[in-house]
Amino acid sequence: MPVVDVYNVKREKVGELTLKDDIFGVEVYPPILHEVVTWQRAKRRAGTACTKTRGEVSGGGRKPWRQKGTGRARAGSIRSPLWRGGGTVFGPKPRSYDYTLPKKVRRLALKMALSSKVANGQLVILEDYPYTTPKTKDFVQLMKTFEMEKALVITDREHEALTLSARNLPTVQVLPTAGLNVYDILKYDHLVVLSPAVAQIEARLA
């Protein structure tokens, strides 16, 4: 079973934590991670692109000119897709890009993403975030102490001081354990987990 060190905000070791091998020690299979990330990004797509067909654009109530005798091509409506300002053929319409993915696959991918952070030494277990007043300066100092730039922080509860301290940093995201997902784990270089949140993660994926 993986054993990781637990640190305080000054990067002083305050203990050790034994992680479950079937959650944090899973063999990583990249195609599974790719499949789940693709699914997550598809779910996030707005799908609001919309074009007008020839029946929806304005104008075109009458034939622009007579059928024969003008020397020009035959035309029945100025809404034709061949004309400037005409309708669009097979253009996008509002739709949902969501599709289903087996729950077992999603769960396995989450375990693989966590395991990859442990294997690469990119998992930081923080004893707690002791500050109660929101200050970006305090959080920036924490990032410098641990030599991190891009990090995903997982909390065990709604931690207002931590969330407000980190919200102005574009390379940091704070999520509760319920919001833990494969895409965000892989997006950020480091995964910072408050010590009490580890038990919640293990209970969720047990």
Biotite code that builds the C-alpha atoms (Angstrom):
import biotite.structure as struc

atoms = struc.array([
    struc.Atom([0.000, 0.000, 0.000], chain_id="A", res_id=1, res_name="MET", atom_name="CA", element="C"),
    struc.Atom([1.284, 3.491, -0.823], chain_id="A", res_id=2, res_name="PRO", atom_name="CA", element="C"),
    struc.Atom([2.474, 5.439, 2.216], chain_id="A", res_id=3, res_name="VAL", atom_name="CA", element="C"),
    struc.Atom([2.620, 9.217, 1.849], chain_id="A", res_id=4, res_name="VAL", atom_name="CA", element="C"),
    struc.Atom([3.812, 11.977, 4.139], chain_id="A", res_id=5, res_name="ASP", atom_name="CA", element="C"),
    struc.Atom([1.397, 14.473, 5.676], chain_id="A", res_id=6, res_name="VAL", atom_name="CA", element="C"),
    struc.Atom([2.582, 18.088, 5.794], chain_id="A", res_id=7, res_name="TYR", atom_name="CA", element="C"),
    struc.Atom([1.478, 21.317, 7.399], chain_id="A", res_id=8, res_name="ASN", atom_name="CA", element="C"),
    struc.Atom([1.378, 24.629, 5.521], chain_id="A", res_id=9, res_name="VAL", atom_name="CA", element="C"),
    struc.Atom([5.080, 25.219, 6.338], chain_id="A", res_id=10, res_name="LYS", atom_name="CA", element="C"),
    struc.Atom([5.996, 21.946, 4.590], chain_id="A", res_id=11, res_name="ARG", atom_name="CA", element="C"),
    struc.Atom([6.933, 20.302, 7.857], chain_id="A", res_id=12, res_name="GLU", atom_name="CA", element="C"),
    struc.Atom([6.206, 16.598, 8.041], chain_id="A", res_id=13, res_name="LYS", atom_name="CA", element="C"),
    struc.Atom([3.606, 15.945, 10.737], chain_id="A", res_id=14, res_name="VAL", atom_name="CA", element="C"),
    struc.Atom([2.781, 12.318, 10.037], chain_id="A", res_id=15, res_name="GLY", atom_name="CA", element="C"),
    struc.Atom([2.220, 9.566, 7.497], chain_id="A", res_id=16, res_name="GLU", atom_name="CA", element="C"),
    struc.Atom([-0.871, 8.214, 5.800], chain_id="A", res_id=17, res_name="LEU", atom_name="CA", element="C"),
    struc.Atom([-1.407, 4.771, 4.327], chain_id="A", res_id=18, res_name="THR", atom_name="CA", element="C"),
    struc.Atom([-3.489, 4.860, 1.161], chain_id="A", res_id=19, res_name="LEU", atom_name="CA", element="C"),
    struc.Atom([-5.636, 2.022, -0.112], chain_id="A", res_id=20, res_name="LYS", atom_name="CA", element="C"),
    struc.Atom([-3.844, 0.092, -2.824], chain_id="A", res_id=21, res_name="ASP", atom_name="CA", element="C"),
    struc.Atom([-7.012, -0.594, -4.825], chain_id="A", res_id=22, res_name="ASP", atom_name="CA", element="C"),
    struc.Atom([-7.663, 3.153, -5.155], chain_id="A", res_id=23, res_name="ILE", atom_name="CA", element="C"),
    struc.Atom([-4.264, 4.878, -5.148], chain_id="A", res_id=24, res_name="PHE", atom_name="CA", element="C"),
    struc.Atom([-2.155, 2.013, -6.487], chain_id="A", res_id=25, res_name="GLY", atom_name="CA", element="C"),
    struc.Atom([-4.051, 1.004, -9.639], chain_id="A", res_id=26, res_name="VAL", atom_name="CA", element="C"),
    struc.Atom([-2.193, 0.346, -12.887], chain_id="A", res_id=27, res_name="GLU", atom_name="CA", element="C"),
    struc.Atom([-2.768, 3.270, -15.246], chain_id="A", res_id=28, res_name="VAL", atom_name="CA", element="C"),
    struc.Atom([-4.204, 2.509, -18.698], chain_id="A", res_id=29, res_name="TYR", atom_name="CA", element="C"),
    struc.Atom([-4.207, 5.755, -20.781], chain_id="A", res_id=30, res_name="PRO", atom_name="CA", element="C"),
    struc.Atom([-7.023, 4.780, -23.210], chain_id="A", res_id=31, res_name="PRO", atom_name="CA", element="C"),
    struc.Atom([-9.465, 4.544, -20.277], chain_id="A", res_id=32, res_name="ILE", atom_name="CA", element="C"),
    struc.Atom([-8.455, 8.021, -19.085], chain_id="A", res_id=33, res_name="LEU", atom_name="CA", element="C"),
    struc.Atom([-8.806, 9.388, -22.613], chain_id="A", res_id=34, res_name="HIS", atom_name="CA", element="C"),
    struc.Atom([-12.278, 7.890, -22.960], chain_id="A", res_id=35, res_name="GLU", atom_name="CA", element="C"),
    struc.Atom([-13.528, 9.457, -19.724], chain_id="A", res_id=36, res_name="VAL", atom_name="CA", element="C"),
    struc.Atom([-11.957, 12.868, -20.418], chain_id="A", res_id=37, res_name="VAL", atom_name="CA", element="C"),
    struc.Atom([-13.605, 12.893, -23.860], chain_id="A", res_id=38, res_name="THR", atom_name="CA", element="C"),
    struc.Atom([-16.940, 12.045, -22.224], chain_id="A", res_id=39, res_name="TRP", atom_name="CA", element="C"),
    struc.Atom([-16.551, 14.816, -19.633], chain_id="A", res_id=40, res_name="GLN", atom_name="CA", element="C"),
    struc.Atom([-15.693, 17.425, -22.245], chain_id="A", res_id=41, res_name="ARG", atom_name="CA", element="C"),
    struc.Atom([-18.644, 16.341, -24.380], chain_id="A", res_id=42, res_name="ALA", atom_name="CA", element="C"),
    struc.Atom([-20.981, 16.813, -21.401], chain_id="A", res_id=43, res_name="LYS", atom_name="CA", element="C"),
    struc.Atom([-19.649, 20.337, -20.903], chain_id="A", res_id=44, res_name="ARG", atom_name="CA", element="C"),
    struc.Atom([-20.290, 21.432, -24.495], chain_id="A", res_id=45, res_name="ARG", atom_name="CA", element="C"),
    struc.Atom([-23.056, 24.026, -24.753], chain_id="A", res_id=46, res_name="ALA", atom_name="CA", element="C"),
    struc.Atom([-24.414, 22.739, -28.063], chain_id="A", res_id=47, res_name="GLY", atom_name="CA", element="C"),
    struc.Atom([-26.037, 26.112, -28.794], chain_id="A", res_id=48, res_name="THR", atom_name="CA", element="C"),
    struc.Atom([-24.689, 26.660, -32.325], chain_id="A", res_id=49, res_name="ALA", atom_name="CA", element="C"),
    struc.Atom([-27.590, 27.371, -34.664], chain_id="A", res_id=50, res_name="CYS", atom_name="CA", element="C"),
    struc.Atom([-27.908, 28.264, -38.353], chain_id="A", res_id=51, res_name="THR", atom_name="CA", element="C"),
    struc.Atom([-30.996, 29.120, -40.371], chain_id="A", res_id=52, res_name="LYS", atom_name="CA", element="C"),
    struc.Atom([-32.320, 26.948, -43.163], chain_id="A", res_id=53, res_name="THR", atom_name="CA", element="C"),
    struc.Atom([-33.856, 28.400, -46.326], chain_id="A", res_id=54, res_name="ARG", atom_name="CA", element="C"),
    struc.Atom([-37.223, 28.215, -44.623], chain_id="A", res_id=55, res_name="GLY", atom_name="CA", element="C"),
    struc.Atom([-36.066, 30.394, -41.723], chain_id="A", res_id=56, res_name="GLU", atom_name="CA", element="C"),
    struc.Atom([-34.188, 33.280, -43.384], chain_id="A", res_id=57, res_name="VAL", atom_name="CA", element="C"),
    struc.Atom([-36.120, 36.433, -44.231], chain_id="A", res_id=58, res_name="SER", atom_name="CA", element="C"),
    struc.Atom([-37.304, 37.404, -47.710], chain_id="A", res_id=59, res_name="GLY", atom_name="CA", element="C"),
    struc.Atom([-37.983, 35.321, -50.786], chain_id="A", res_id=60, res_name="GLY", atom_name="CA", element="C"),
    struc.Atom([-41.731, 35.446, -50.980], chain_id="A", res_id=61, res_name="GLY", atom_name="CA", element="C"),
    struc.Atom([-41.793, 35.756, -54.747], chain_id="A", res_id=62, res_name="ARG", atom_name="CA", element="C"),
    struc.Atom([-39.817, 34.503, -57.736], chain_id="A", res_id=63, res_name="LYS", atom_name="CA", element="C"),
    struc.Atom([-36.948, 37.007, -58.368], chain_id="A", res_id=64, res_name="PRO", atom_name="CA", element="C"),
    struc.Atom([-37.435, 37.007, -62.165], chain_id="A", res_id=65, res_name="TRP", atom_name="CA", element="C"),
    struc.Atom([-39.352, 35.056, -64.765], chain_id="A", res_id=66, res_name="ARG", atom_name="CA", element="C"),
    struc.Atom([-38.348, 31.520, -65.584], chain_id="A", res_id=67, res_name="GLN", atom_name="CA", element="C"),
    struc.Atom([-37.265, 32.019, -69.194], chain_id="A", res_id=68, res_name="LYS", atom_name="CA", element="C"),
    struc.Atom([-36.072, 34.734, -71.525], chain_id="A", res_id=69, res_name="GLY", atom_name="CA", element="C"),
    struc.Atom([-33.772, 36.769, -69.279], chain_id="A", res_id=70, res_name="THR", atom_name="CA", element="C"),
    struc.Atom([-30.539, 34.935, -70.080], chain_id="A", res_id=71, res_name="GLY", atom_name="CA", element="C"),
    struc.Atom([-29.937, 34.336, -66.377], chain_id="A", res_id=72, res_name="ARG", atom_name="CA", element="C"),
    struc.Atom([-30.047, 31.079, -64.480], chain_id="A", res_id=73, res_name="ALA", atom_name="CA", element="C"),
    struc.Atom([-33.388, 29.828, -63.236], chain_id="A", res_id=74, res_name="ARG", atom_name="CA", element="C"),
    struc.Atom([-34.193, 31.028, -59.713], chain_id="A", res_id=75, res_name="ALA", atom_name="CA", element="C"),
    struc.Atom([-37.256, 30.503, -57.577], chain_id="A", res_id=76, res_name="GLY", atom_name="CA", element="C"),
    struc.Atom([-36.299, 32.267, -54.332], chain_id="A", res_id=77, res_name="SER", atom_name="CA", element="C"),
    struc.Atom([-33.657, 34.610, -52.962], chain_id="A", res_id=78, res_name="ILE", atom_name="CA", element="C"),
    struc.Atom([-33.481, 32.324, -49.924], chain_id="A", res_id=79, res_name="ARG", atom_name="CA", element="C"),
    struc.Atom([-31.656, 29.669, -51.943], chain_id="A", res_id=80, res_name="SER", atom_name="CA", element="C"),
    struc.Atom([-28.452, 28.373, -50.267], chain_id="A", res_id=81, res_name="PRO", atom_name="CA", element="C"),
    struc.Atom([-26.623, 29.368, -53.480], chain_id="A", res_id=82, res_name="LEU", atom_name="CA", element="C"),
    struc.Atom([-27.355, 33.032, -52.860], chain_id="A", res_id=83, res_name="TRP", atom_name="CA", element="C"),
    struc.Atom([-25.632, 35.425, -50.499], chain_id="A", res_id=84, res_name="ARG", atom_name="CA", element="C"),
    struc.Atom([-27.910, 35.794, -47.493], chain_id="A", res_id=85, res_name="GLY", atom_name="CA", element="C"),
    struc.Atom([-29.673, 32.533, -48.283], chain_id="A", res_id=86, res_name="GLY", atom_name="CA", element="C"),
    struc.Atom([-30.243, 29.597, -46.006], chain_id="A", res_id=87, res_name="GLY", atom_name="CA", element="C"),
    struc.Atom([-27.600, 27.143, -44.812], chain_id="A", res_id=88, res_name="THR", atom_name="CA", element="C"),
    struc.Atom([-27.589, 23.506, -45.891], chain_id="A", res_id=89, res_name="VAL", atom_name="CA", element="C"),
    struc.Atom([-27.007, 20.928, -43.143], chain_id="A", res_id=90, res_name="PHE", atom_name="CA", element="C"),
    struc.Atom([-25.817, 23.599, -40.701], chain_id="A", res_id=91, res_name="GLY", atom_name="CA", element="C"),
    struc.Atom([-25.599, 23.005, -36.933], chain_id="A", res_id=92, res_name="PRO", atom_name="CA", element="C"),
    struc.Atom([-28.717, 23.109, -34.794], chain_id="A", res_id=93, res_name="LYS", atom_name="CA", element="C"),
    struc.Atom([-28.985, 23.180, -30.962], chain_id="A", res_id=94, res_name="PRO", atom_name="CA", element="C"),
    struc.Atom([-28.251, 19.710, -29.616], chain_id="A", res_id=95, res_name="ARG", atom_name="CA", element="C"),
    struc.Atom([-26.825, 17.858, -26.647], chain_id="A", res_id=96, res_name="SER", atom_name="CA", element="C"),
    struc.Atom([-23.439, 16.204, -27.000], chain_id="A", res_id=97, res_name="TYR", atom_name="CA", element="C"),
    struc.Atom([-23.966, 14.117, -23.869], chain_id="A", res_id=98, res_name="ASP", atom_name="CA", element="C"),
    struc.Atom([-23.823, 10.344, -24.024], chain_id="A", res_id=99, res_name="TYR", atom_name="CA", element="C"),
    struc.Atom([-23.714, 7.568, -21.461], chain_id="A", res_id=100, res_name="THR", atom_name="CA", element="C"),
    struc.Atom([-20.578, 5.920, -20.152], chain_id="A", res_id=101, res_name="LEU", atom_name="CA", element="C"),
    struc.Atom([-20.611, 2.879, -17.835], chain_id="A", res_id=102, res_name="PRO", atom_name="CA", element="C"),
    struc.Atom([-20.251, 3.762, -14.168], chain_id="A", res_id=103, res_name="LYS", atom_name="CA", element="C"),
    struc.Atom([-17.544, 1.114, -13.743], chain_id="A", res_id=104, res_name="LYS", atom_name="CA", element="C"),
    struc.Atom([-15.425, 2.777, -16.411], chain_id="A", res_id=105, res_name="VAL", atom_name="CA", element="C"),
    struc.Atom([-15.818, 6.214, -14.798], chain_id="A", res_id=106, res_name="ARG", atom_name="CA", element="C"),
    struc.Atom([-14.930, 4.838, -11.374], chain_id="A", res_id=107, res_name="ARG", atom_name="CA", element="C"),
    struc.Atom([-11.882, 2.974, -12.714], chain_id="A", res_id=108, res_name="LEU", atom_name="CA", element="C"),
    struc.Atom([-10.635, 6.067, -14.544], chain_id="A", res_id=109, res_name="ALA", atom_name="CA", element="C"),
    struc.Atom([-10.885, 8.129, -11.343], chain_id="A", res_id=110, res_name="LEU", atom_name="CA", element="C"),
    struc.Atom([-8.791, 5.539, -9.513], chain_id="A", res_id=111, res_name="LYS", atom_name="CA", element="C"),
    struc.Atom([-6.234, 5.582, -12.344], chain_id="A", res_id=112, res_name="MET", atom_name="CA", element="C"),
    struc.Atom([-6.019, 9.382, -12.269], chain_id="A", res_id=113, res_name="ALA", atom_name="CA", element="C"),
    struc.Atom([-5.393, 9.348, -8.511], chain_id="A", res_id=114, res_name="LEU", atom_name="CA", element="C"),
    struc.Atom([-2.850, 6.553, -8.868], chain_id="A", res_id=115, res_name="SER", atom_name="CA", element="C"),
    struc.Atom([-0.959, 8.471, -11.551], chain_id="A", res_id=116, res_name="SER", atom_name="CA", element="C"),
    struc.Atom([-0.503, 11.424, -9.182], chain_id="A", res_id=117, res_name="LYS", atom_name="CA", element="C"),
    struc.Atom([0.840, 9.119, -6.468], chain_id="A", res_id=118, res_name="VAL", atom_name="CA", element="C"),
    struc.Atom([3.195, 7.333, -8.892], chain_id="A", res_id=119, res_name="ALA", atom_name="CA", element="C"),
    struc.Atom([4.561, 10.626, -10.237], chain_id="A", res_id=120, res_name="ASN", atom_name="CA", element="C"),
    struc.Atom([5.035, 12.179, -6.792], chain_id="A", res_id=121, res_name="GLY", atom_name="CA", element="C"),
    struc.Atom([2.461, 14.867, -7.539], chain_id="A", res_id=122, res_name="GLN", atom_name="CA", element="C"),
    struc.Atom([0.144, 14.141, -4.616], chain_id="A", res_id=123, res_name="LEU", atom_name="CA", element="C"),
    struc.Atom([0.452, 16.418, -1.569], chain_id="A", res_id=124, res_name="VAL", atom_name="CA", element="C"),
    struc.Atom([-1.421, 15.562, 1.624], chain_id="A", res_id=125, res_name="ILE", atom_name="CA", element="C"),
    struc.Atom([-2.008, 18.700, 3.689], chain_id="A", res_id=126, res_name="LEU", atom_name="CA", element="C"),
    struc.Atom([-2.889, 18.334, 7.353], chain_id="A", res_id=127, res_name="GLU", atom_name="CA", element="C"),
    struc.Atom([-5.224, 21.326, 7.225], chain_id="A", res_id=128, res_name="ASP", atom_name="CA", element="C"),
    struc.Atom([-5.544, 24.881, 5.968], chain_id="A", res_id=129, res_name="TYR", atom_name="CA", element="C"),
    struc.Atom([-5.368, 26.768, 9.267], chain_id="A", res_id=130, res_name="PRO", atom_name="CA", element="C"),
    struc.Atom([-6.163, 30.280, 8.043], chain_id="A", res_id=131, res_name="TYR", atom_name="CA", element="C"),
    struc.Atom([-9.701, 31.499, 8.729], chain_id="A", res_id=132, res_name="THR", atom_name="CA", element="C"),
    struc.Atom([-9.408, 34.872, 6.987], chain_id="A", res_id=133, res_name="THR", atom_name="CA", element="C"),
    struc.Atom([-9.400, 34.840, 3.173], chain_id="A", res_id=134, res_name="PRO", atom_name="CA", element="C"),
    struc.Atom([-6.030, 36.149, 1.967], chain_id="A", res_id=135, res_name="LYS", atom_name="CA", element="C"),
    struc.Atom([-4.610, 35.363, -1.449], chain_id="A", res_id=136, res_name="THR", atom_name="CA", element="C"),
    struc.Atom([-1.148, 36.180, -0.098], chain_id="A", res_id=137, res_name="LYS", atom_name="CA", element="C"),
    struc.Atom([-1.341, 33.281, 2.373], chain_id="A", res_id=138, res_name="ASP", atom_name="CA", element="C"),
    struc.Atom([-2.287, 30.810, -0.322], chain_id="A", res_id=139, res_name="PHE", atom_name="CA", element="C"),
    struc.Atom([0.399, 32.095, -2.707], chain_id="A", res_id=140, res_name="VAL", atom_name="CA", element="C"),
    struc.Atom([2.960, 31.549, 0.046], chain_id="A", res_id=141, res_name="GLN", atom_name="CA", element="C"),
    struc.Atom([1.688, 27.971, 0.453], chain_id="A", res_id=142, res_name="LEU", atom_name="CA", element="C"),
    struc.Atom([2.158, 27.356, -3.277], chain_id="A", res_id=143, res_name="MET", atom_name="CA", element="C"),
    struc.Atom([5.691, 28.744, -3.155], chain_id="A", res_id=144, res_name="LYS", atom_name="CA", element="C"),
    struc.Atom([6.552, 26.653, -0.109], chain_id="A", res_id=145, res_name="THR", atom_name="CA", element="C"),
    struc.Atom([5.562, 23.455, -1.919], chain_id="A", res_id=146, res_name="PHE", atom_name="CA", element="C"),
    struc.Atom([7.046, 24.675, -5.238], chain_id="A", res_id=147, res_name="GLU", atom_name="CA", element="C"),
    struc.Atom([3.745, 24.329, -7.102], chain_id="A", res_id=148, res_name="MET", atom_name="CA", element="C"),
    struc.Atom([2.247, 26.421, -9.894], chain_id="A", res_id=149, res_name="GLU", atom_name="CA", element="C"),
    struc.Atom([-0.806, 24.517, -11.148], chain_id="A", res_id=150, res_name="LYS", atom_name="CA", element="C"),
    struc.Atom([-2.733, 22.677, -8.473], chain_id="A", res_id=151, res_name="ALA", atom_name="CA", element="C"),
    struc.Atom([-6.128, 21.147, -7.774], chain_id="A", res_id=152, res_name="LEU", atom_name="CA", element="C"),
    struc.Atom([-7.074, 21.389, -4.092], chain_id="A", res_id=153, res_name="VAL", atom_name="CA", element="C"),
    struc.Atom([-9.568, 18.896, -2.635], chain_id="A", res_id=154, res_name="ILE", atom_name="CA", element="C"),
    struc.Atom([-11.330, 19.770, 0.612], chain_id="A", res_id=155, res_name="THR", atom_name="CA", element="C"),
    struc.Atom([-13.396, 17.652, 2.960], chain_id="A", res_id=156, res_name="ASP", atom_name="CA", element="C"),
    struc.Atom([-15.990, 20.405, 3.500], chain_id="A", res_id=157, res_name="ARG", atom_name="CA", element="C"),
    struc.Atom([-17.005, 23.855, 2.306], chain_id="A", res_id=158, res_name="GLU", atom_name="CA", element="C"),
    struc.Atom([-13.849, 25.775, 3.219], chain_id="A", res_id=159, res_name="HIS", atom_name="CA", element="C"),
    struc.Atom([-14.734, 29.411, 2.572], chain_id="A", res_id=160, res_name="GLU", atom_name="CA", element="C"),
    struc.Atom([-11.365, 30.911, 3.545], chain_id="A", res_id=161, res_name="ALA", atom_name="CA", element="C"),
    struc.Atom([-9.464, 28.520, 1.287], chain_id="A", res_id=162, res_name="LEU", atom_name="CA", element="C"),
    struc.Atom([-11.868, 28.938, -1.629], chain_id="A", res_id=163, res_name="THR", atom_name="CA", element="C"),
    struc.Atom([-11.805, 32.732, -1.478], chain_id="A", res_id=164, res_name="LEU", atom_name="CA", element="C"),
    struc.Atom([-8.025, 32.818, -1.049], chain_id="A", res_id=165, res_name="SER", atom_name="CA", element="C"),
    struc.Atom([-7.458, 30.761, -4.196], chain_id="A", res_id=166, res_name="ALA", atom_name="CA", element="C"),
    struc.Atom([-10.179, 32.082, -6.492], chain_id="A", res_id=167, res_name="ARG", atom_name="CA", element="C"),
    struc.Atom([-8.046, 34.890, -7.948], chain_id="A", res_id=168, res_name="ASN", atom_name="CA", element="C"),
    struc.Atom([-5.343, 32.453, -9.050], chain_id="A", res_id=169, res_name="LEU", atom_name="CA", element="C"),
    struc.Atom([-6.023, 31.205, -12.608], chain_id="A", res_id=170, res_name="PRO", atom_name="CA", element="C"),
    struc.Atom([-3.833, 28.103, -12.168], chain_id="A", res_id=171, res_name="THR", atom_name="CA", element="C"),
    struc.Atom([-5.570, 26.835, -9.020], chain_id="A", res_id=172, res_name="VAL", atom_name="CA", element="C"),
    struc.Atom([-8.960, 25.222, -8.487], chain_id="A", res_id=173, res_name="GLN", atom_name="CA", element="C"),
    struc.Atom([-10.605, 24.232, -5.212], chain_id="A", res_id=174, res_name="VAL", atom_name="CA", element="C"),
    struc.Atom([-13.179, 21.411, -5.178], chain_id="A", res_id=175, res_name="LEU", atom_name="CA", element="C"),
    struc.Atom([-14.958, 19.397, -2.487], chain_id="A", res_id=176, res_name="PRO", atom_name="CA", element="C"),
    struc.Atom([-14.542, 15.630, -2.615], chain_id="A", res_id=177, res_name="THR", atom_name="CA", element="C"),
    struc.Atom([-17.962, 15.319, -4.286], chain_id="A", res_id=178, res_name="ALA", atom_name="CA", element="C"),
    struc.Atom([-16.631, 17.304, -7.252], chain_id="A", res_id=179, res_name="GLY", atom_name="CA", element="C"),
    struc.Atom([-13.489, 15.222, -7.764], chain_id="A", res_id=180, res_name="LEU", atom_name="CA", element="C"),
    struc.Atom([-13.207, 14.208, -11.428], chain_id="A", res_id=181, res_name="ASN", atom_name="CA", element="C"),
    struc.Atom([-10.716, 12.779, -13.914], chain_id="A", res_id=182, res_name="VAL", atom_name="CA", element="C"),
    struc.Atom([-10.477, 15.826, -16.185], chain_id="A", res_id=183, res_name="TYR", atom_name="CA", element="C"),
    struc.Atom([-9.491, 18.262, -13.433], chain_id="A", res_id=184, res_name="ASP", atom_name="CA", element="C"),
    struc.Atom([-7.042, 15.814, -11.823], chain_id="A", res_id=185, res_name="ILE", atom_name="CA", element="C"),
    struc.Atom([-5.165, 15.422, -15.095], chain_id="A", res_id=186, res_name="LEU", atom_name="CA", element="C"),
    struc.Atom([-5.456, 19.112, -16.006], chain_id="A", res_id=187, res_name="LYS", atom_name="CA", element="C"),
    struc.Atom([-3.418, 20.323, -13.024], chain_id="A", res_id=188, res_name="TYR", atom_name="CA", element="C"),
    struc.Atom([0.176, 19.349, -12.288], chain_id="A", res_id=189, res_name="ASP", atom_name="CA", element="C"),
    struc.Atom([-0.315, 18.737, -8.566], chain_id="A", res_id=190, res_name="HIS", atom_name="CA", element="C"),
    struc.Atom([-3.140, 17.315, -6.490], chain_id="A", res_id=191, res_name="LEU", atom_name="CA", element="C"),
    struc.Atom([-3.385, 18.780, -2.988], chain_id="A", res_id=192, res_name="VAL", atom_name="CA", element="C"),
    struc.Atom([-5.721, 16.892, -0.651], chain_id="A", res_id=193, res_name="VAL", atom_name="CA", element="C"),
    struc.Atom([-6.628, 17.934, 2.864], chain_id="A", res_id=194, res_name="LEU", atom_name="CA", element="C"),
    struc.Atom([-6.009, 14.975, 5.167], chain_id="A", res_id=195, res_name="SER", atom_name="CA", element="C"),
    struc.Atom([-9.670, 14.416, 6.225], chain_id="A", res_id=196, res_name="PRO", atom_name="CA", element="C"),
    struc.Atom([-10.704, 14.335, 2.554], chain_id="A", res_id=197, res_name="ALA", atom_name="CA", element="C"),
    struc.Atom([-8.669, 11.176, 1.900], chain_id="A", res_id=198, res_name="VAL", atom_name="CA", element="C"),
    struc.Atom([-11.099, 9.047, 3.929], chain_id="A", res_id=199, res_name="ALA", atom_name="CA", element="C"),
    struc.Atom([-14.020, 10.563, 1.997], chain_id="A", res_id=200, res_name="GLN", atom_name="CA", element="C"),
    struc.Atom([-12.385, 9.732, -1.337], chain_id="A", res_id=201, res_name="ILE", atom_name="CA", element="C"),
    struc.Atom([-11.700, 6.147, -0.243], chain_id="A", res_id=202, res_name="GLU", atom_name="CA", element="C"),
    struc.Atom([-15.280, 5.763, 0.996], chain_id="A", res_id=203, res_name="ALA", atom_name="CA", element="C"),
    struc.Atom([-16.615, 7.078, -2.313], chain_id="A", res_id=204, res_name="ARG", atom_name="CA", element="C"),
    struc.Atom([-14.539, 4.681, -4.417], chain_id="A", res_id=205, res_name="LEU", atom_name="CA", element="C"),
    struc.Atom([-14.610, 1.664, -2.108], chain_id="A", res_id=206, res_name="ALA", atom_name="CA", element="C"),
])
